[in-house]
Protein backbone atom coordinates (compact mmCIF):
# COMPACT_ATOMS: atom_id res chain seq x y z
CA UNK A 1 0.00 0.00 0.00
CA UNK A 2 2.87 2.33 0.81
CA UNK A 3 4.29 1.93 -2.71
CA UNK A 4 0.90 2.45 -4.33
CA UNK A 5 0.37 5.68 -2.38
CA UNK A 6 3.89 6.89 -3.23
CA UNK A 7 3.61 6.09 -6.93
CA UNK A 8 0.12 7.55 -7.32
CA UNK A 9 1.17 10.77 -5.53
CA UNK A 10 4.13 11.18 -7.88
CA UNK A 11 1.93 10.46 -10.90
CA UNK A 12 -0.70 13.05 -9.85
CA UNK A 13 1.92 15.72 -9.16
CA UNK A 14 3.54 15.18 -12.58
CA UNK A 15 0.15 15.17 -14.32
CA UNK A 16 -0.85 18.73 -13.46
CA UNK A 17 0.22 21.73 -11.39
CA UNK A 18 -3.17 21.76 -9.68
CA UNK A 19 -2.11 18.53 -7.93
CA UNK A 20 1.24 19.88 -6.72
CA UNK A 21 0.13 19.89 -3.07
CA UNK A 22 -1.68 16.55 -3.24
CA UNK A 23 -1.01 14.10 -0.43
CA UNK A 24 -2.71 10.99 0.89
CA UNK A 25 -4.03 10.75 4.42
CA UNK A 26 -1.89 8.76 6.85
CA UNK A 27 -4.00 5.59 6.80
CA UNK A 28 -5.87 3.74 4.11
CA UNK A 29 -8.83 1.47 3.44
CA UNK A 30 -9.22 -1.08 0.70
CA UNK A 31 -12.41 -2.39 -0.85
CA UNK A 32 -12.94 -4.82 -3.66
CA UNK A 33 -15.41 -4.27 -6.49
CA UNK A 34 -16.90 -6.94 -8.69
CA UNK A 35 -16.29 -6.73 -12.43
CA UNK A 36 -20.03 -6.33 -13.02
CA UNK A 37 -19.97 -3.03 -11.07
CA UNK A 38 -16.98 -1.52 -12.88
CA UNK A 39 -18.97 1.08 -14.85
CA UNK A 40 -20.97 2.07 -11.78
CA UNK A 41 -17.74 2.66 -9.85
CA UNK A 42 -16.28 4.71 -12.70
CA UNK A 43 -19.40 6.90 -12.70
CA UNK A 44 -19.15 7.29 -8.92
CA UNK A 45 -15.54 8.42 -9.22
CA UNK A 46 -16.39 10.79 -12.07
CA UNK A 47 -19.13 12.51 -10.02
CA UNK A 48 -17.51 12.13 -6.59
CA UNK A 49 -16.92 15.83 -6.00
CA UNK A 50 -20.59 16.64 -6.66
CA UNK A 51 -21.73 13.62 -4.63
CA UNK A 52 -19.75 14.73 -1.57
CA UNK A 53 -21.44 18.12 -1.61
CA UNK A 54 -24.60 16.24 -0.56
CA UNK A 55 -23.10 13.51 1.63
CA UNK A 56 -19.80 13.83 3.43
CA UNK A 57 -17.10 11.24 2.92
CA UNK A 58 -17.25 10.44 6.63
CA UNK A 59 -21.01 9.81 6.57
CA UNK A 60 -20.72 7.74 3.41
CA UNK A 61 -17.96 5.56 4.87
CA UNK A 62 -19.88 5.07 8.13
CA UNK A 63 -22.95 3.94 6.15
CA UNK A 64 -20.89 1.60 3.97
CA UNK A 65 -19.19 -0.03 6.95
CA UNK A 66 -22.49 -0.43 8.80
CA UNK A 67 -24.26 -1.82 5.71
CA UNK A 68 -21.62 -4.54 5.40
CA UNK A 69 -21.46 -5.13 9.17
CA UNK A 70 -17.82 -4.10 9.43
CA UNK A 71 -16.93 -3.12 12.98
CA UNK A 72 -14.90 0.06 13.36
CA UNK A 73 -13.78 2.48 16.02
CA UNK A 74 -14.07 6.15 15.04
CA UNK A 75 -10.95 6.94 17.08
CA UNK A 76 -8.88 5.09 14.48
CA UNK A 77 -10.72 5.90 11.25
CA UNK A 78 -10.08 9.62 10.71
CA UNK A 79 -6.83 11.58 10.54
Secondary structure as UniProt FT lines:
FT   HELIX           2..15
FT   HELIX           17..19
FT   TURN            20..21
FT   HELIX           35..37
FT   HELIX           38..46
FT   HELIX           48..54
FT   HELIX           57..67
FT   TURN            68..69
FT   HELIX           74..76
//
